[in-house]
């Protein structure tokens, strides 16, 4: 057994339980140190009030508390510096002979990890392990040895391949965690150059609160997930996507529960959502070009709307001022909380691309800036699905009608009333399309003054979209 410590570099695994990198690090009995690095290259482009930085700091504070409960001398080693400098320096300062971390297949992360390894002494053992998804990289391939590009065959292969071993918890031997003088406390938001945010209470508390929320969801709401998940005014979703994004929960524990109960509709649909996440991660691994453009290259030729009117429409979409109440409520939810209901992500994305005729990449970038649970693989995959240019995408001729979506999934208008309060007094039938309401239904509301008129006519926009995509389909090989 080595007396030299092993350094575990935490990234997207901000917890102590069911932790693949930590379990691997603890196997040989050497002292184990935990480090996290705030990367200036990732922080610099963010607004000074960014909920994700607040969220990460909350998670680290919770992790620090858990360590202190185990022993008052334990603590996290936290640095604010380029990882290619910080990690090699910590290895030297700690006298570590081994570095362990979990895979991250985002293109920036892959380049970062190579840069860190290049700066390490050759005698340092570097080990990385799978943790972010159940299957990753080349874990699932077609019979021809190729990556899947259609979800249903991928899902079927996932369900055939998964075993209890894939989902078994990775239980680290935490008695090997060691104190270090390098653990000098956590920075504040101000130390990092950021300001406090209005982070919603639902997303505070780190892994401790995430575990409590997961326990509540699986006990009380998982069974009804299939029936409740599409209605934004109901407590149907799990709200666990930020916790999963930053590793406050293990994907294994979520998938293990869903897989064990997969014969029930709620658990089966929940499991399918987790498999979608695996699917998008393997798409990103095999097709990293999706970060820059459409997976289906012919769709790069689409002529999107441009100019002053297009910019005004984009600004209205961002601000929740399109005149379509469900779209506006969804965008305001995003702006006010950093979260958006999954059904509404599809509605707002379809509206941007196929009602406003704007490039999906503009919306993808806005979501990347605002979403607390932003994950490159899922965000890129979801937007290309909505724009019909990615893997297993929504057919190009299928266009969400924001009014019928509103009537179906927010029939009483409870969600709209919450986020578009200027419409709260309207009767439900008038709430979904106020421009069609009778004056008596509008009361004193004046469209164009108190609430905008629709920025586009849906029927006319639909015709333009069919023509726009039709040109591409006719000339595609």
N, C-alpha and C positions, 0 to 999 in steps of 0.2 A: 504494500500500500504506500503510495507516494505521500510525502509530507508537504509537497508543494501544492498550492491551491489550484483549483480549476475555476476559471472565470466563466460565468454564464451571462451572455449578453442578451438581455431582455429586449424584445422589439414589439411583437404583436402577441405577447403571452404574459400579460400583467396580472398574474395570479400565482398561487403556490400549489394549488391542487391540480391533479390530472394534467401534469406539465411535462411534455416530452423531453425538452432540453434539460430541465432540472433533474428529471428521473435518470437520464443518461449520465449527467455529470456526477450524480451521487453513487453510481454503481461501484466505482473502484475504491470508495471509502476516503478519498482525499478531501481536505477542507474545500468547501464550495462558497464562492463569493458571487453576489448578484450585482450586475451593473446595468444602467440605462443611460443612453446618450441622447440628449436633445440636439438634433442635427440642424445647424444653422441653414443649410441649403434647403431644408424642408420648411423651416419656420419663416425664413425671410419673405417669401411671397404672400404670407397670410396677413389678413387685416389685424390690427392691434387688439381687437376684441374678437377672438376666434374661440368658439365653444369647444373645439377639439383639443386645443392646448389646455383649457380649463379641465376638460374631461380626463385627459391623460394625467394631469397633475393630481386630480382627485384620486385616480386609480393608484398612482404612486404613493400618495399619502396613506391610502388604505393598506397598501402592501407593506409600507413601513410600520404601520400599527400592528399588523399581523406578525411581522418579524419581532417587534419589541415585546409582544405578548409571549412569544416563545422564549426570548431571553433579552433583557434590557440592553445588552451590548450589540445585538444584531442590528443591521441597517443596510439600506441600499447605497450603492456607490452611484452617484448621479453626476454627469458632466454635461456641459453645454459647449460643444466643440465639434469640429468635423470628425466623424467616426474614424477615418483613416489615420487621424492623429490621436484621438482619445483612447481608442481600444488598444493599440500597441503600447501606448504610454501606461495604461492601467495594467497590462500584462507584465510590463517591466517592473513597475512600482510594487505590484503585489507579489512578484516572484512566481507568477503562475507559469505552469508548463503546458497548460491545456486551455483551449477556448471552445466553448460549446454554444450553439444558438440554433434556432429553428429556421427552416427555409422561408424565404420570402421571394416570390417569383415576379414581383413588379420589376420592370426593366431598370429603374433607378436603383432598387435594392440589390439586384444582381451585380450591377457595376460597382456599387458601394462595397459589397462584400469582397469582391475581387481586389479592390483597392486596399482594403484593410489587410487581407491576407498577404498582399505584396509587401506590406510594411512590417510584417511580423518576422522574428527570427525563424530560421528554417527548422529549429528543433522544437518549435511549439506545435503541439498536436491541435489541429483544427477539425472539429466534428460538427456537422449540422444534421438536423433531424426533421422529419415531417411532423407538422403540428397544426397548420392552418386549415387543412381540409382532410377528409377521410381518405380520398384517393387523390393523388397529385401527379403531375408531369406525365410519365408514361405508364402510370398505374392501371389505366383502362384504355385499351386500344381495340379497334375493330378486328375482325378475323383476318384482314389484310395487313394488320400491323400499323394502321393509320389512326390518327386521332378522330374522334367523333365530331361531327359538325351539326348533327340533329339531336335534339334533346331526348326524345322518347327512346331511341335505341341506346343512348348513353344511360338513361335511367334504368332501363331493363338490364343492361350489363352491370350497372352498379348494384342493383338488387340481387343479381345472380352471384356476384363476386364477393359481396360483403359477408364477413363472418364475425363471430363474437370477438375474435382476436383483434380485428380492425378497430372495434369500438371499445375494447377493454381500457379501463383507466390506466394512465401512466403515473403511478404513485411514487413520488420521489421520497427518499429516505431523508427527511428534513433534519434529522439529528446531525447531518454532515454540514449544515450551514454554519459558517464561521464568521466571527467578528473581524472587522478590519479598520485600521485607522484611516483608510481611504474613504470610508463612509462618513462624510462630514455634514450630512443633512441635506434636505431637499431645497431647491431654489423656490422662490416665490414667482408668481406671474410677472411681477415687476422686474425681478432679476433676469427673466427671459425676454423682457421688452414688451410684455403684453399687459392688458388691463382686464379687470374682472368682467365677466359676462353674465347674461341672464340664463345660464345653463339651467334647464328644467330640473326640478327635484327628482323626477323619474330617472334621470341619467347621472345623478350624483352618487357618491358612496363607494365607487370602485367595485372590486370583486365581491365584497361582502353584500352590498345591496343587490348586485346582479344575481348572486346566488339565491337571495330571498325572492327576487322577482321571477326567476326561473322556477323555483319551487312552487310559487303561487300559480304560475301559468300552467304547469303540468298537472297540478292538483285540480284546479278549478276551471280552466278554459281550454286545455288541449283537446278534450273530447268534443267540444263544440266549435273547434277552429274552422272546419270546412264550411259551416253554416254562417259563421259570424265574421270571417276575416275580410269580406269585401265591403263592409259597411263602416265608413269612417267615423260615424257618430257613436258607434258601439265599441266597447272594450273587447275587440276580437283578436287583434294581432298580439304577438308576444312582447313587442317593444324591446326585443333583445338584440336587435341588429348592431347597435353601437358596442354592446358588450362583446358580441362575437367578433366584430371588426378588430377590436383592440385586445382580444384574448382575455377578457375578464371571466369568460366561461370557455370551456373546452368544447370544440365541435363534437368530440366523441361522446361527451355526456348528453348533449342534446340529441344527437343522432341515435344513441343507444336507447334512450327512452322512446323515441318515435318508432324505431325499428321493432322494439319489443311489443309495441301496441299497434303495429301497422295494419292489423285486420280491421281496426276501427277507422271510420272515415276521417275523423279529425286528425288523428296521428298520421294517417297515410298522406294527407295533403300537406301537413307540416313537414314530413320527411321529404316529400317531393320538392318543397321549397329549399331545403338544405342541399338536396342533390343538384338543384339548379345552380347553387353557389359553387359547388365542386365543378360543375360543367363549365361555368364561365372562367374559373381559374385554369382549367386545362386548356381552354381556348386561348387564353392569354399566353400560357406557356408555349404552345405550339405556333401561335400566330401573334407574336408581339407587335406586329404592324397595326393591329386594331387600335392601338393607342393613338396612332396618327391618322388613320383613315378607315374606310369601310372594309370589312372582310371580303365582301363581294365587290371586286374592283370595278365592275361596270357602273356601280352606283356613284363612283367618284365623278361621273359625267353629268350628274343631275344639276340642272340650273336652278339654284335656290334664289329666292327673292333677295335683292340687295338694294341699297340706297336709303334715303332718308325715311321713307315710309316703312321699310323693313326694320330699320333701327328703332323707329317709334313703336312698332308692334312688339319688338323684342323687349323694349323698356316696359311696355304695358304688361307683357307676360311676366316679367321679373317682379313687377310691383303688385301683381294681382289686381290689375285694372283693365282686363280685356272686355268686360261687359258680359262674360259668361260666368255666372255665379260659382259653379262647382270648380272651374279652373282657378278662379280668383281666390276662393277659399283655400284650395290646396296650396297655391303659391304663398299665400299669407301664412299658412301653417308652417311651411318651410322657413320663411323669413323670420318668423317669430320664435320658432322652437328648434330649428335645425333638424327637424324630422318631417317626413311626409309619408302618409299612408300608402301602402304598396299599390292598391288599385288606382290611387290618384297619381302616382308616378307614371303609370301607363296613360292615363287620361291627359295629363299635362304635356307629356312628351309627344303624344299623337297630335295634340292641338298645336304645339310649336311647329312640328315638321309638316303636318298634313292639312292643318287649317290655316296657319300663317305662312306656310311654305318656306320656313327658315331652316338653315343648315342645322342638323341634329347636333353638330359639334359645339354650337353656341350654347345649347341647352345642357349638354354634357359638362361643359366647363362651368356653367352656373351651378349645377348640382354639386360638382366637385368642390366648389368654393363654399357651399352652404350646408351640405349634408353632414351631420355628425357621424353618420355611419358610412361615409364615403369610402368605397373600396374600388380601386381602379378596375379590377376584373368585372365586378358586377355592374358598376356604373357604365362602363363602355359597352358591356354586353346588353344591358337593358336598353340603352339608348339606340343601339344598332338594331335591336329587336323592334323597337317602336318605329324606327325609320325604315324598316324592311331591308336593311343592307348588311345584316350580320348572320350569325348562326341561327338556324331554325327560326327565322324572323317572322313577325306578323306579315301576312301577305300584303303586298304593296297596295292592293285595291281595297283592303279593309281599313276603314277610317272610323275612329271613335266619334260618335255624335255626343258632344258634351251635354246636351239637354237630356237625351234619353239615358245617358249614364247617370245624370243627376237624379232623374225621376226614379230610376231603378235602385240606386245604391244610397241615396239620401232622400227617400220619399217624403219624409216630414220636414226636410230642410234643417234638421237640428245642427248638422255640421256647418252648413252655409251660414246659419244665423250666428254661430259662434265666431266665425272668422270674417264674415262680411256683415257686421252689425247694422250697417245702413239699410239692409234689406230685411231686418229682423221682424218688422211689423207686417210684412206682406203675408197674405194667406199662402199656404203651401203650394197650391196649384200655380200661383203666379210667381213663386220664388225661383223656379228653374229657368224661366225665360221671361224676365220682367218686361222686355220690349214688346211682348205679345199680350201683356195684361191690359185689362180695361182700366180706365182712369179711376173708377171707384176702388179697384183692387190696389192700385198704387198709393191711394191716400194722398198724402202731400209730397210723396217722392217725385222728384223731377229728374228724369233720365238725361244724362249729359251734364247735370249739375251735381246731384247728390250721388249718382252712380253712373258710370259710363255706359253709353250705348255700345253694342257689340262692335269690335274693331273690324270684324269681317262678317259677311253672311256665310253661314256654314254650307249651304247648298252650293253657292257659287265657288267657295273655297274648295269644296270637294271636287267639283268639276275641274278646277285648275290643277289639283293634285293628280287626278287620274290622267290628265293630259301630260303633266310633268313626268310622271313615272312611266307612262305609256311610251313616250319617246325613247327612253332608255331601254325598255323591254324590246322594242322593235329593232333597235340597232345592236343589241347585245348578241355576241356570238352564241 
